[in-house]
Amino acid sequence: MSSAGSAISRDLELGGSRREEKRREMMARIPQWYSGRVHWILINLTTVLGIGGCLALLEAPRWWEWLFLPGFFVFANAFEWWIHRGPMHHPTRGLRFLYKGHTLQHHVFFPAEDMAFRDPRELFYTLFPPFALPALMILNLPIPLLLGKFVSVNLAWLFYLNVLAYYFVYEWFHYAHHLRRDSWLGRRAVVGWLRRHHTRHHELALMEKGNFNVSFPLWDWLLGTMLPETEREAT
């Protein structure tokens, strides 16, 4: 087993009452002021307002500028695959908060056999923290600056529009993966397929091997990291 898997295997392999005890312990660590509903509203509000702002700042966009959006999407999907496979599963200088929040908390709280939310406060262990989106915008800043300087200012705003839209979709998809299967959204066929894709990733023995795309598994498919059906699904 890899180093990351070894570090949390004791927590992940807990069963029965001991697992419930661990879950209660992690719930107790959530700050009293935290509201999962407020967190969820904040993510939706900031991304939608940001997308609207980017659209408002476009100045008579030309047809060829819109053609860059598919390329921006492919880039965002590759970035999602890379950051999930890398910093979110391996301690990385300057990005350790990603490893802590994802591997040491999210995977422990939501093992493959117990993926569904029980309480809105559990969003604390699912959604990115509020500072993640501004950090992502700053991290990507060189790209729109170069686009604005050497191609067109509209492309800079379209790039940021794509970042915001992809972040919005990522959080919605990840949220849907952890809904109860019998919920209205959880019963949708596409959500069920993507949930199974994500659940395989939550298997202790598989979490560092594949299914790193949480939204659209494009780069999992291109790079051969699509995991096959597990024994748990087969049974």
Secondary structure as UniProt FT lines:
FT   HELIX           3..12
FT   HELIX           16..29
FT   TURN            32..33
FT   HELIX           36..57
FT   HELIX           63..66
FT   HELIX           68..85
FT   TURN            86..89
FT   TURN            93..94
FT   HELIX           96..99
FT   HELIX           100..106
FT   HELIX           107..109
FT   TURN            112..113
FT   HELIX           120..125
FT   TURN            130..131
FT   HELIX           132..139
FT   TURN            140..141
FT   HELIX           142..150
FT   HELIX           153..177
FT   TURN            181..182
FT   TURN            184..187
FT   HELIX           189..201
FT   TURN            204..209
FT   HELIX           218..222
FT   TURN            223..224
FT   HELIX           231..234
//
